[in-house]
Amino acid sequence: MRCDLLIRNCKALVQVRTATPFFVAGSEMAALPLLEHAFLAIDAGKILDYGPMAECGYSGEEEMDATGRYVFPAFVDSHTHLVFAASREAEFELKIKGVSYQEIAAQGGGILNSARRLQNMSEEELLERSLPRAWEIIGTGTGAVEIKSGYGLTTRDELKMLRVAKKIGQITPLTVKTTFLGAHAVPTNVLKDDYVTQVIDEMIPAVAEEKLADYIDVFCETGFFSPDETERVVEQGKRYGLIPRIHANQLHRSGGVQVGIKVGAVSVDHLENIGEEEIHALAQKSIMPTALPGAAFFLNLPFPPARAMLHAGLPLAIATDFNPGSSPTGNMPLMLALACIKMRLTPEEAINAATINTAWSLGLLTDLGSITRGKIANVFLSRPMPSVAFLPYAFGTPCVEAVILNGKRILR
């Protein structure tokens, strides 16, 4: 039998499942199905078949020899701010000298710094600056990504960001989901009540009119937006068909988890300051707690208590939070390493968190997140490795050799 692409002699296929009806949680996250000495047949952009190499009856228009290499489902990065105008390494130096994240923000840095630069940039230039980041994350094994607005802080510029995010999904082979995060910070010289009103009455209808976002998000945090303000914004978003996601409990016990539960959010993200009360509140809820270990590492914050969360039976997702201020990397293998080293996840748990659970979080589990017949063929080949655990273990070593998205080989 013929297929478009045949990957032969795989050391193992990783995350092989006949079906993925739901996320994995608690003790289930320790199970990572492998098929050793295998083949993978891809046709018409989808996974056609797989099995032991000895039973392969396929030939491919194109063939790849994966001897010594693992084949993984491409990562799904469910939380990024990939569209931004410029880096913020000057603030990085201030942090080294002991200036806090909150102090930098109070001085007009942080999100407001990014907003000023973005507001002075055309949509074309913003796309030109953002595209290399999209290709960069593809090179480290990511095949699907969520991209937030939030550095515009005006209706014009929030729409600009979301248009650029949409174009990234058209120009690159990435599957892109978009999130409106107008309530990310309060612009300079604007009263917060007035800005919240603008987000609710002007921005959300404008975003919905152009069909630019799948989700709505709010930075629910001390000094930014309160739980009540978060709820008001999110409920308006829901009226316009936007699904809630919440920035919760990054710097403080902000109430973000509780408001996320109240509004029916699909995910609560960050959780560096989650406690037993919040973990208990999330139990038995179909909400995806999402850890962003790059931000915790970069800001020297506590890491989310992953072991306690899994012990309570919760699911867990891992994403990069790729942004210029608190996590300037979109490298998912590095996130897995941080999750294993600092959050005490096993490699199997970390891989589940970055594939099946993030795909569920973005409503993509039907098509992505595992090696399953009929799913979109988004996979990557590792370099020769002794085991799956080598991927997070060798945290400074590039381990991705080839990436295949939508059934087509993407050159790095």
N, C-alpha and C positions, 0 to 999 in steps of 0.2 A: 504493500500500500504506500501511496505517496503522500507527503505533507510538505508544507512550505519550509519548515525548519525542523530539523531533528538534532537534538542534543544527545550525544552518545556517551557511554562510559562514565556517567556521573558517579562520583564517589558516594553521594547520596542526594536525594531530593529531600528538602527540608520543608516541614509544614504541609505534608501531604494529607488531605482529608477528602473523603468522599462527598461530604456536605458540611456547610458551616451555617447552621440555622440561627446562631446567636453568638454573643461574645463568650469568652471563657473567664472564669472567676475563681477566686479562692484556690483550693488545692488543684483544681483542673488546670491552672496555669503552669503547673510543673510538667505537664505532658506535652511533648513536642514530637509528633509523628515523623519518622524518617523512613525512607525507602532506599536501601543501599544498592550499589551496583546497578543503577537504573538508567532508563532512557526517558526523554520527554519529547513528545511530538506536538508541534504547534502548527495550526493551520487556520487561515482566514482571521488571524489576529487573536485566536483563542487557543486554550489548552485543549488539544484533541485527545491525547491519551498519554499514559505513562505506565511503567511497569518494570520488572526486572530486565536487565539488559539481555539475558539469555532468551527472553520471550519476545524481543523486539522484531516485529515484522514490517517495519517502516523503512522507507528511504526518503530523503529530503531533497527538495530543490537546493537547499543550503543545509550543510551539516557542520556541527561543531563537536569537537572532541573535548569532553570535560574530565578527562582522566585526572584523578587526584583533587578534583574540585567539587565543592558543594554548590547546589543550585537552590537558591532561596526565593521565596516570593518577594517582589520589590517592597520596600518599606512604604508605609502610608504615614505621612507626617501630618498630624491632625491639628497642629497649632503653630502658625508662623506669622511673622510680619515681614515677609520677604520683599515687599514693595516699599522701598524707602529711598530717600534722596542721597544720603551720604553717611559715611561712618562717623563714629563719635569717640575716636581714640583719645582726644583731649580729656574727655570725662573719665576715661579709663585711668589716665594718669592721676586725676583728682582722687579717684577711689583708692588708688595705691597709697596716696598720701593721707588717707583717712577720712575724706569727705564722704558722707553717706549719700545714698540714692535719694532720700527725701530732701537733703540739703541742696543737692545739685538741682533737683526739680524746683525747689523754692527760689533758686537763683535764676530761673528761666532756662535751665538746661533740661536734659532728659527729653521727654516727649515733645515739649514746647520747642526745643532746639531742632528736633527733626521736622516739626511742623513748619517752622519758619523757612527752612531750606526747601521743603517740598512745595510750599505755596509759591515760591519764586521760580519753579521749574515747570516747563511745558510737559504735557502728557507724553509727547514723543521722546523727550530726553529722559523722563522718568522710566519709560519702557526700556530705553536703551541701557540705562543703568541697572535695571532689575533683571533683564534677561540673562546676563552672565551668572547671576546667583541661581537662577532656575537650572541652567545647564550644570552648574557646580553640584547641586544636590542630586541631579540625575547621576552624575559620576560617582557618587557615594552610595548609590543603590536605591534612591527614592523614586517611586513611580507615580505617587499621588500626593497632593499637598493641599492643605487649607491655607488661604492667604487672607489676612485681615486688612481692613482700612484702619484709620485711627491716627494717622500722622497728617491728616488734612485739617481737621477741626473747623472747616467751613464747608458749606454744602458743595460748592464748586470743587473743592480739593478732595473731599471724601469721595465724590463721584469719580473724579480723575483717578484716584487710587484703585477703585474697584474696576474701572474700565481697563486699566493696565493689567490688573490681576486676571481679568477675563481674557485679555489678549495673550497673556502668557500661556493660557490653556489652549489657545488656538495656534500659536506659533510653535510651541514645543510639544513633545509627546506626553507631557505630564497631564494627568487627570487633576483638574483644579476645582476646588470648592471655595467659595468666597463668603466672607463674613463682614458685615457692617459693624464697625467699632467706633462710631462717632463719639460715644461716651468713654473716651480713653483718657482725656485730661480736659481741664477747663482753659480756654484760650486766655492770654494776657488781656487785662482791661475789660473783661466780660464777667458779669455776675453769674454765679453758677446757676441760679434759678432761671435766668434768662437763657443760658446755654442749654440747659436741660429742655426747656420749652422749645428751643430751636431744633434740637435733635428730634423731639417728638413730633412737632407740628410741621417741620420743613424737611429735615434730612430724610427721615424714614419714608415719607410719601415719595420723595424724589428718587430714592434708591429703588423703591418698589416699582415706580413707573417705568424705569429703564430695565427692570429685572436684573439688577446687578449683584444681588446677594442671595445666598441660600440661608444664611444664619444671621443672628444678631447677638452681639456681645457687649458687655459693660465691664469696665475695670472697677469692680466693687472693692474698695480699699480705703482705709483711713487717709484723708487728705485728697481723695479723688471723688468717688461717688458712693453714697450711702446705700444700704439695702433698700430703703424706700425709693430712692431715686433710681436704683437699678431696676426695681420692680416696675416702676412707671414706664421706663424706657422699653423694657423687654415686653411688657404687655402691649404696648403700641406696636412693636415689631411683630408680635404674634397676630395682631389684627390684620397686618399686611402680608401674612404668610411666611414670616421669617422664624426660624427655629432657634430657640435660645441656647447659647453657650455662655459661661460665666468665668471671668477672671476672678478667682476666689482665694482668699487667705494666703496671699503671697508674703506680705510684710507683717500682717497682724491677723488676729482672729476677727476677720472683717464682717462676718455674717454672710459672706458670699455663698457658702455651702447651703445655708438655710434658705436663702432666697432662691438659689438654684433649684432646690427641691420644690419650693413653693410654686415657682413658675413653670416647672416641668422641663428644666434644661436637659439637653442631651448629654452635656458634659460640664464638669466643674474642673477648672484647670489651674495649675500651680500647686496649691496645697502645702506649701512649705511650712505653714503654721496651722495645720489641721490637728485637732485633738480628739480625744475619745468621744466627746459629745458629737462631733461632726461625723466621725466614723460610724458611730451608732445610728446617727440620723440617715446615713446613706445606705445602711443595710436594708436589703430587700427592695431597693429602688433600682429601676432601670436607667441609671445615670452613670456615665463613665467618669470616674475620677482619673484625671490626667496629670501625670508628673512631668515637669519640665526641668530635668536635672542640669541642663546647660545653664539656666538662669540661676539656680541655687548655687552652682559651682562658681559662676562668674561674680555673683554678688556676695559670696560668703554667707549665704543663708542656710538655715537647717534644710536637710533633705527630707522630702515626705517620708513618713514612717511606713514604708511599703510592706514590711513583714506584718505589722499590726493590721494593716488594711486587708491583706490576703487572709490572715488568720480569722478576720471577721467575716470572711466570705465575699469580700468585694472584688470586682474586676479592677484592672489597672491598665491604663494606656501610658505610653511614653512618646513625647514629641519634642521638637527642638526649641520652640519659641524663637526661631531665627529672627533677630532684630538687632539694630545697631547699638542699643544701649545696655542690654542685660544678657544677651546670648548671641554674640556675633558669629554664629556658625549654624549651618544647616546639616551637619554631618550626623546622620542617624547612627552609624556604627559607634561613634564617640558617645552618643547618648546611651546606647546599650552598655558600654563600658562603665560610664558613670553610674548607671542604675545598678550594675552588678557590684561595683566597688564601694559605692557610698550608700546605696539603698538596700544592699544585701539580697538583691534578686539573683536567682540562678540564671545562667544563659538561656535556658528554656523559657523561663518566665519572662525575661526581657524580650525575647523574640516574639512571643505571643503578644506582649504588650505593644509592640511596634508594628504588628501586621494585622492579625485578626481583630484586636480590640480597637485599634485606631481606624481600621476600615469600617467597623460597626459604628463608631462615633461619627463618621462622615457619611453614613448611609450608603457605603460602597461595598458592604460585605457580600452582596450577591455576585459582584464581579471581581473583587480583589481580596487580598489578604491571605490567600492560601494557594497551594497548588492543587487545584480541583478541576476535574473535567468540565469544560464549558465556560470556565471563567476567562476573563481577559488575560492574555499571556504577558503579564508583567513580572519578570524574574530577573535575577542577576546571578552571575557565576562568580564564585570566589576565586582568588588565587589558590594554588595548591595549599591545603591546610591539613593538619593532623586530626582536627575535630571541630565540631560546631563551636565549642567553647573558645576556640582560638580567636574567633571574631571579636568578642569583647575583651578577651585577655590581652591581645596585642593592640592596645588602644592607640598607639602611635603609628601603626603599620597600615598602609593602604591595602585592604584585603579584597576590594572589588575589582575584578578583572574585566568583565563584560556585562553590559546591561541590555536587556531586551524589553521593550515597551510596546504594547499593542501588537505583539508578535514580530516586531522588527528589531534587528540588532542596532543598538545605538553606540556609536564609537565615542570613547572618552576623549 
